[in-house]
């Protein structure tokens, strides 16, 4: 880890190795638990520790030496038992934790449930489980760039275009060895560096001088990599380097994410990074303005597909069908919108049936159809995309067949396995093509709908392409 250039590295090398191995322990000289959501909070203070429980997460123990509480133990128990099953736990049942370790670092987290136990009526012990903890430090030295380092504890296939240097010392002799084992590129004006190192994917990003990284940048990068690698991703270690502050966050590792059956939309070869980097830029550019900590709708559906494909093929078929339907519904309507003249006629028809003296149930059914007319169906929107040559009519037909079969579980059992596999692959390519259309990507992709998975070219219908030196160049919109 020492070859990663960063102004502040909040964990020592041994601590990082312990964290990766699930054995990190932070000995805390002082800890404080404070009840949330109330003006008169319960407070527990004292020494303790935060310890990883193998790879499952963080467990903390606080030996309370000072207690501020207006409720007895029985009252607290009765209060927690009064919460009915099915109700979200109120904020007043949650606590915020602040802990100072023996190296002077202050760790913080919130929204945790605690257990309070007294031993022999003299010692009060508070325990609980932590999902994520964060410490803040001052940066060492001045730096005009903002940056972040994210670690994902797993290895993934990447294209490489950068050599890293290894220094070798034998006695008084020194030598250097260069290995092509990293990927570096720019996207949206930011510099990226990625490398697999000791079963850990390192992702480093830095801004241009005197600019700031966008909000939730780590989430957007993770989403983009998830789409490129076609695997569900979660970071475990994150350092965010701002001009005035450095934050280091550690997340619990509940379990290793499953390996999905689906594959990357582009071919990932050892030293061919062009398509990978181009698609990375396009996807990131599309989702970067999405607000809040949640996943972009495209990424949420991609994550669902990844998890589903790690399960049964029937599950994958259902989730693929729903994912296509979802992202098509979220697309901005253009050509599918009704004209103003058509809308006027719908208003007149609605008014007519509102005063119609026919059967009431039939009248309600007819007026219900007007909403469907105003909102183009998924099938209609897919037809529009096929007409625009963003997708193919065959892809739309495969989606209809897979969706109908998946919606009626018994129907999937009648589809031969090889045929079902090809249907799923074709709908996966359909999903990729709809994403390509939305993010305005034109370039290479792998066609999983064909045996052998040939490399083909997706041409965005709204972008004119010219060939120059065997490269695809997009003309301005």
C-alpha positions as CSV (number, residue, x, y, z in Angstrom):
1,X,0.0,0.0,0.0
2,X,3.0,2.3,0.4
3,X,3.1,3.0,-3.3
4,X,-0.2,4.9,-3.2
5,X,0.6,8.6,-3.2
6,X,-1.6,10.4,-0.7
7,X,-1.0,13.2,1.7
8,X,-2.6,11.5,4.7
9,X,-3.0,7.8,5.2
10,X,-5.1,7.5,8.4
11,X,-4.4,3.8,9.0
12,X,-0.9,2.3,9.5
13,X,0.1,-0.5,7.1
14,X,-0.4,-3.2,9.8
15,X,-3.8,-1.7,10.7
16,X,-4.9,-1.8,7.1
17,X,-3.8,-5.4,6.8
18,X,-5.7,-6.2,10.0
19,X,-8.8,-4.5,8.7
20,X,-8.6,-6.4,5.4
21,X,-8.1,-9.7,7.3
22,X,-11.0,-8.9,9.6
23,X,-9.0,-8.5,12.8
24,X,-8.7,-4.8,13.4
25,X,-9.1,-3.5,16.9
26,X,-9.2,0.1,18.0
27,X,-8.5,0.5,21.7
28,X,-10.4,3.6,22.9
29,X,-9.3,5.8,25.8
30,X,-12.7,7.4,25.8
31,X,-16.1,6.6,24.2
32,X,-19.4,8.4,24.4
33,X,-22.9,7.2,23.4
34,X,-25.6,9.8,23.1
35,X,-29.3,9.1,22.4
36,X,-30.7,10.7,19.3
37,X,-34.0,12.4,18.6
38,X,-34.6,13.8,22.0
39,X,-33.9,17.0,23.9
40,X,-32.9,15.1,27.1
41,X,-30.7,12.3,25.8
42,X,-29.3,9.4,27.7
43,X,-25.5,9.5,27.7
44,X,-23.0,6.8,28.5
45,X,-19.2,7.6,28.8
46,X,-16.1,5.6,29.5
47,X,-13.3,3.6,27.9
48,X,-13.7,0.6,25.6
49,X,-12.8,-0.8,22.3
50,X,-14.1,-1.3,18.7
51,X,-13.2,-4.6,17.2
52,X,-13.9,-6.5,14.0
53,X,-15.7,-9.7,14.4
54,X,-13.9,-11.7,11.7
55,X,-15.3,-10.3,8.4
56,X,-18.8,-9.7,9.7
57,X,-18.5,-6.1,11.0
58,X,-17.6,-4.0,13.9
59,X,-18.6,-4.7,17.5
60,X,-18.0,-2.2,20.2
61,X,-17.9,-2.4,24.0
62,X,-18.1,0.7,26.3
63,X,-17.5,0.4,30.0
64,X,-19.7,3.2,31.3
65,X,-18.1,5.3,34.1
66,X,-20.5,8.2,33.7
67,X,-24.2,7.8,33.0
68,X,-26.8,10.5,32.3
69,X,-30.3,9.0,32.3
70,X,-33.7,9.9,33.7
71,X,-35.1,6.4,33.0
72,X,-34.7,3.2,35.0
73,X,-33.6,-0.1,33.3
74,X,-37.2,-1.4,33.5
75,X,-38.6,1.8,31.9
76,X,-36.1,1.5,29.0
77,X,-37.1,-2.1,28.5
78,X,-40.8,-1.4,28.5
79,X,-40.2,1.5,26.1
80,X,-38.4,-0.7,23.6
81,X,-41.0,-3.5,24.0
82,X,-43.8,-1.0,23.3
83,X,-42.7,-0.7,19.7
84,X,-45.2,-2.8,17.6
85,X,-43.9,-5.4,15.2
86,X,-43.6,-3.9,11.6
87,X,-42.9,-0.4,12.8
88,X,-39.7,1.3,11.9
89,X,-37.6,1.8,15.0
90,X,-37.9,5.5,16.1
91,X,-34.9,7.7,16.2
92,X,-35.1,8.0,19.9
93,X,-34.1,4.4,20.2
94,X,-30.8,5.0,18.3
95,X,-27.5,6.4,19.5
96,X,-24.5,8.3,18.1
97,X,-21.1,7.1,19.1
98,X,-17.9,9.2,19.4
99,X,-14.7,7.3,20.3
100,X,-11.1,8.5,20.7
101,X,-8.5,5.7,20.2
102,X,-5.1,5.4,21.7
103,X,-3.5,7.0,18.6
104,X,-5.5,10.2,19.1
105,X,-7.9,9.6,16.2
106,X,-11.6,10.4,16.9
107,X,-14.1,8.0,15.2
108,X,-17.8,8.8,14.8
109,X,-20.9,6.9,13.7
110,X,-24.6,7.2,14.4
111,X,-28.0,5.4,14.1
112,X,-26.9,2.4,16.1
113,X,-28.9,0.2,18.5
114,X,-27.2,-0.6,21.8
115,X,-27.6,-3.1,24.6
116,X,-27.0,-2.0,28.2
117,X,-26.2,-4.5,30.9
118,X,-25.2,-4.2,34.5
119,X,-22.9,-6.7,36.2
120,X,-23.4,-7.1,39.9
121,X,-25.0,-3.8,40.0
122,X,-21.7,-2.0,39.8
123,X,-20.4,-2.2,36.2
124,X,-22.5,-1.0,33.3
125,X,-21.5,-2.3,29.9
126,X,-22.9,-0.9,26.6
127,X,-22.5,-3.0,23.4
128,X,-23.6,-2.8,19.8
129,X,-22.8,-3.3,16.1
130,X,-21.4,-0.6,13.8
131,X,-21.9,-0.6,10.0
132,X,-19.5,2.3,9.3
133,X,-17.1,4.5,11.2
134,X,-15.4,7.7,10.1
135,X,-12.4,9.7,11.4
136,X,-11.4,13.2,10.4
137,X,-7.9,14.6,10.3
138,X,-6.2,17.8,9.1
139,X,-4.2,17.5,5.8
140,X,-0.5,17.5,6.0
141,X,0.8,20.3,3.8
142,X,-1.0,22.2,1.1
143,X,-2.7,20.6,-1.8
144,X,-4.6,22.4,-4.6
145,X,-6.3,19.1,-5.6
146,X,-9.1,17.2,-4.0
147,X,-8.9,13.4,-4.1
148,X,-10.2,10.1,-2.9
149,X,-8.9,6.6,-2.5
150,X,-11.4,3.7,-2.4
151,X,-10.6,0.1,-1.7
152,X,-12.8,-2.9,-2.7
153,X,-11.6,-6.1,-1.1
154,X,-11.8,-8.3,-4.2
155,X,-9.9,-8.6,-7.5
156,X,-11.5,-7.7,-10.9
157,X,-10.3,-8.0,-14.4
158,X,-9.1,-4.6,-15.8
159,X,-7.4,-3.4,-18.9
160,X,-3.9,-2.0,-18.2
161,X,-2.1,1.0,-19.8
162,X,0.3,2.1,-17.0
163,X,3.4,0.6,-15.5
164,X,4.2,0.7,-11.8
165,X,7.8,0.8,-10.6
166,X,9.1,-1.7,-8.1
167,X,12.4,-0.8,-6.3
168,X,14.6,-3.7,-5.5
169,X,17.5,-3.5,-3.0
170,X,20.1,-6.2,-2.5
171,X,22.9,-5.1,-0.3
172,X,24.3,-1.9,-1.9
173,X,22.8,-2.7,-5.3
174,X,19.6,-1.1,-6.3
175,X,17.5,-1.9,-9.3
176,X,14.1,-1.0,-10.7
177,X,11.4,-3.2,-12.3
178,X,8.4,-1.9,-14.3
179,X,5.2,-3.9,-14.7
180,X,2.2,-3.1,-16.8
181,X,-0.5,-3.6,-14.1
182,X,-2.5,-0.4,-13.7
183,X,-5.1,1.7,-15.5
184,X,-4.9,5.5,-15.6
185,X,-7.1,7.9,-17.5
186,X,-9.1,11.1,-17.2
187,X,-12.9,11.5,-17.1
188,X,-14.8,14.8,-16.6
189,X,-11.6,16.6,-15.9
190,X,-10.6,14.2,-13.1
191,X,-7.7,11.8,-13.0
192,X,-8.2,8.1,-12.3
193,X,-5.8,5.4,-11.3
194,X,-6.9,1.8,-10.7
195,X,-4.9,-1.3,-9.8
196,X,-5.4,-4.8,-8.3
197,X,-3.1,-5.2,-5.4
198,X,-3.1,-8.1,-2.9
199,X,-6.7,-9.1,-3.7
200,X,-7.8,-5.5,-3.4
201,X,-9.0,-3.2,-6.1
202,X,-7.6,0.3,-5.5
203,X,-9.5,3.2,-7.1
204,X,-7.9,6.6,-6.8
205,X,-9.4,9.8,-8.2
206,X,-8.1,13.4,-8.0
207,X,-9.6,16.7,-9.3
208,X,-7.9,19.3,-11.4
209,X,-6.1,22.1,-9.4
210,X,-8.4,24.4,-7.5
211,X,-11.6,22.4,-8.3
212,X,-13.8,20.3,-6.1
213,X,-14.9,16.7,-6.5
214,X,-18.7,16.4,-7.0
215,X,-21.0,15.4,-4.1
216,X,-21.3,11.6,-3.7
217,X,-18.5,11.1,-6.2
218,X,-17.4,7.8,-4.6
219,X,-20.9,6.4,-5.1
220,X,-21.0,7.5,-8.8
221,X,-17.6,6.0,-9.4
222,X,-18.7,2.7,-7.8
223,X,-21.9,2.7,-9.9
224,X,-19.9,3.2,-13.1
225,X,-17.5,0.4,-12.3
226,X,-20.4,-1.8,-11.4
227,X,-21.8,-1.3,-14.9
228,X,-18.4,-1.8,-16.6
229,X,-17.5,-4.9,-14.6
230,X,-21.1,-6.3,-14.4
231,X,-20.5,-7.2,-10.7
232,X,-22.1,-5.8,-7.6
233,X,-19.5,-3.6,-5.8
234,X,-19.2,-2.1,-2.3
235,X,-16.2,-0.2,-0.9
236,X,-14.8,-1.2,2.5
237,X,-12.2,1.6,2.9
238,X,-12.5,5.2,1.7
239,X,-10.3,8.2,2.2
240,X,-11.6,11.5,0.9
241,X,-9.1,14.3,0.7
242,X,-10.6,17.8,0.8
243,X,-8.5,20.9,0.9
244,X,-9.3,21.6,4.6
245,X,-10.0,18.1,5.9
246,X,-9.3,14.4,5.3
247,X,-11.9,11.8,6.2
248,X,-11.3,8.0,6.5
249,X,-14.3,5.7,6.6
250,X,-14.3,2.0,7.3
251,X,-17.3,-0.2,6.5
252,X,-18.3,-3.6,7.9
253,X,-17.9,-6.5,5.6
254,X,-21.0,-8.6,6.0
255,X,-20.1,-11.0,3.3
256,X,-18.4,-11.2,0.0
257,X,-20.6,-10.1,-2.9
258,X,-21.6,-13.0,-5.2
259,X,-20.1,-13.4,-8.6
260,X,-22.8,-12.7,-11.2
261,X,-23.2,-14.8,-14.4
262,X,-23.4,-11.8,-16.7
263,X,-20.4,-10.2,-18.2
264,X,-19.1,-6.7,-19.0
265,X,-20.8,-4.8,-21.9
266,X,-17.4,-4.3,-23.4
267,X,-14.4,-6.7,-23.8
268,X,-11.8,-6.3,-21.1
269,X,-8.4,-7.2,-22.4
270,X,-5.0,-6.9,-20.9
271,X,-3.8,-3.8,-22.8
272,X,-6.9,-2.6,-24.7
273,X,-8.4,0.1,-22.5
274,X,-10.0,2.3,-25.2
275,X,-13.6,1.0,-25.1
276,X,-13.5,0.5,-21.3
277,X,-12.4,4.1,-20.7
278,X,-14.8,5.6,-23.2
279,X,-17.8,3.8,-21.7
280,X,-16.7,4.7,-18.2
281,X,-16.6,8.4,-19.2
282,X,-20.1,8.3,-20.9
283,X,-21.8,6.5,-18.0
284,X,-20.2,8.7,-15.4
285,X,-21.1,11.8,-17.3
286,X,-24.7,10.6,-17.5
287,X,-25.2,9.9,-13.8
288,X,-22.9,12.5,-12.2
289,X,-25.7,15.1,-11.7
290,X,-28.0,12.6,-9.9
291,X,-28.6,14.1,-6.4
292,X,-28.4,12.3,-3.1
293,X,-26.7,9.2,-1.8
294,X,-29.0,6.7,-3.5
295,X,-28.1,4.8,-6.7
296,X,-29.1,6.3,-10.0
297,X,-32.1,4.4,-11.5
298,X,-29.9,2.8,-14.2
299,X,-27.4,1.6,-11.5
300,X,-30.1,0.3,-9.2
301,X,-31.5,-1.9,-12.0
302,X,-27.9,-3.0,-13.0
303,X,-27.2,-4.0,-9.4
304,X,-30.5,-6.0,-9.2
305,X,-29.5,-7.8,-12.4
306,X,-26.1,-8.7,-11.0
307,X,-27.5,-10.2,-7.9
308,X,-30.2,-12.0,-9.8
309,X,-27.8,-13.6,-12.2
310,X,-25.8,-15.0,-9.3
311,X,-28.9,-16.9,-8.4
312,X,-31.2,-19.1,-10.5
313,X,-31.7,-18.4,-14.2
314,X,-35.5,-18.1,-13.5
315,X,-34.7,-15.2,-11.1
316,X,-32.4,-13.6,-13.7
317,X,-35.1,-13.8,-16.4
318,X,-37.7,-12.1,-14.2
319,X,-35.3,-9.3,-13.0
320,X,-34.0,-8.7,-16.5
321,X,-37.5,-8.3,-17.8
322,X,-38.5,-5.9,-15.0
323,X,-35.2,-3.9,-15.4
324,X,-35.8,-3.2,-19.0
325,X,-39.4,-2.2,-18.2
326,X,-38.2,0.1,-15.5
327,X,-35.5,2.0,-17.4
328,X,-37.7,2.4,-20.4
329,X,-40.5,3.9,-18.2
330,X,-37.9,6.3,-16.7
331,X,-36.8,7.6,-20.1
332,X,-37.8,11.1,-21.1
333,X,-40.7,11.0,-23.5
334,X,-40.1,12.7,-26.9
335,X,-41.7,11.2,-30.0
336,X,-44.1,9.1,-27.9
337,X,-45.9,12.2,-26.5
338,X,-49.4,12.9,-27.8
339,X,-50.0,16.1,-29.8
340,X,-52.0,18.9,-28.3
341,X,-54.8,18.1,-30.7
342,X,-55.0,14.5,-29.6
343,X,-55.0,15.6,-25.9
344,X,-58.1,17.8,-26.7
345,X,-60.0,14.9,-28.1
346,X,-59.1,12.8,-25.1
347,X,-60.5,15.5,-22.8
348,X,-63.7,15.6,-24.9
349,X,-64.0,11.8,-24.8
350,X,-63.5,11.8,-21.0
351,X,-66.2,14.5,-20.5
352,X,-68.6,12.4,-22.7
353,X,-68.2,9.2,-20.7
354,X,-68.4,11.1,-17.4
355,X,-72.0,12.0,-18.3
356,X,-72.8,8.8,-20.1
357,X,-75.9,6.9,-18.9
358,X,-74.5,3.5,-19.7
359,X,-73.4,0.7,-17.3
360,X,-71.3,2.2,-14.5
361,X,-68.7,-0.5,-14.5
362,X,-68.1,-0.3,-18.3
363,X,-67.9,3.5,-18.0
364,X,-65.2,3.2,-15.3
365,X,-63.2,0.8,-17.5
366,X,-63.4,3.1,-20.5
367,X,-62.3,6.2,-18.5
368,X,-59.4,4.2,-17.1
369,X,-58.1,3.6,-20.6
370,X,-57.6,7.4,-21.1
371,X,-54.7,7.3,-18.6
372,X,-53.1,4.5,-20.6
373,X,-53.5,6.5,-23.8
374,X,-51.7,9.5,-22.2
375,X,-48.8,7.4,-21.0
376,X,-47.2,5.3,-23.8
377,X,-46.8,1.7,-22.8
378,X,-43.4,0.0,-22.4
379,X,-44.1,-2.0,-25.5
380,X,-44.9,1.2,-27.4
381,X,-41.7,2.9,-26.2
382,X,-39.7,-0.1,-27.3
383,X,-41.3,0.1,-30.7
384,X,-40.2,3.7,-30.9
385,X,-36.6,2.8,-29.9
386,X,-36.6,0.1,-32.6
387,X,-37.9,2.5,-35.2
388,X,-35.1,4.9,-34.2
389,X,-32.6,2.0,-34.6
390,X,-31.6,2.3,-30.9
391,X,-32.5,-1.3,-30.5
392,X,-33.7,-4.1,-32.8
393,X,-37.2,-5.5,-33.3
394,X,-35.8,-8.9,-32.5
395,X,-34.6,-7.6,-29.1
396,X,-38.1,-6.2,-28.4
397,X,-39.7,-9.6,-29.4
398,X,-37.3,-11.5,-27.1
399,X,-38.1,-9.2,-24.2
400,X,-41.9,-9.7,-24.7
401,X,-41.5,-13.5,-24.8
402,X,-39.2,-13.6,-21.7
403,X,-41.4,-11.2,-19.7
404,X,-44.5,-13.1,-20.4
405,X,-42.9,-16.4,-19.5
406,X,-41.2,-14.9,-16.4
407,X,-44.5,-13.3,-15.2
408,X,-46.0,-16.8,-15.1
409,X,-43.3,-18.9,-13.4
410,X,-44.7,-22.2,-14.7
411,X,-44.2,-21.0,-18.3
412,X,-40.4,-20.8,-17.9
413,X,-40.2,-24.5,-17.1
414,X,-41.4,-25.3,-20.6
415,X,-38.5,-23.3,-22.3
416,X,-35.5,-25.4,-23.0
417,X,-32.4,-24.3,-21.0
418,X,-30.3,-23.4,-24.0
419,X,-33.1,-21.3,-25.4
420,X,-33.8,-19.7,-22.0
421,X,-30.1,-18.8,-21.7
422,X,-30.1,-17.2,-25.1
423,X,-33.3,-15.3,-24.4
424,X,-31.7,-13.9,-21.2
425,X,-28.6,-12.9,-23.0
426,X,-30.5,-11.2,-25.7
427,X,-32.5,-9.2,-23.1
428,X,-29.3,-8.4,-21.3
429,X,-27.9,-6.9,-24.6
430,X,-31.2,-5.0,-25.0
431,X,-30.7,-3.6,-21.5
432,X,-27.1,-2.5,-22.4
433,X,-28.3,-1.0,-25.7
434,X,-31.0,1.1,-23.9
435,X,-28.3,2.3,-21.5
436,X,-26.0,3.1,-24.5
437,X,-28.9,5.1,-26.0
438,X,-29.5,7.1,-22.8
439,X,-25.8,7.8,-22.1
440,X,-25.1,8.5,-25.8
441,X,-22.4,5.9,-26.2
442,X,-21.2,4.7,-29.6
443,X,-18.5,2.1,-29.9
444,X,-17.6,-1.6,-29.3
445,X,-19.6,-4.0,-27.2
446,X,-19.9,-7.8,-26.8
447,X,-23.0,-9.3,-28.3
448,X,-24.0,-12.0,-25.9
449,X,-27.1,-12.8,-27.9
450,X,-24.9,-14.7,-30.4
451,X,-22.9,-17.8,-29.7
452,X,-19.3,-17.0,-29.4
453,X,-20.1,-13.5,-28.1
454,X,-18.6,-11.6,-31.0
455,X,-17.4,-8.0,-30.7
456,X,-19.7,-5.7,-32.5
457,X,-20.3,-1.9,-32.8
458,X,-23.2,0.1,-31.4
459,X,-24.0,3.2,-33.4
460,X,-26.1,5.8,-31.5
461,X,-28.9,6.9,-33.8
462,X,-28.5,10.6,-32.8
463,X,-24.8,10.8,-33.3
464,X,-23.2,11.1,-36.7
465,X,-19.9,9.1,-36.9
466,X,-16.9,9.7,-39.1
467,X,-13.9,7.4,-39.4
468,X,-10.5,8.8,-39.1
469,X,-7.4,6.7,-38.5
470,X,-9.6,3.7,-37.6
471,X,-11.1,5.7,-34.7
472,X,-14.7,6.6,-34.1
473,X,-15.2,10.3,-33.6
474,X,-18.4,11.8,-32.4
475,X,-19.6,14.9,-34.0
476,X,-21.3,17.6,-31.8
477,X,-25.0,17.1,-31.2
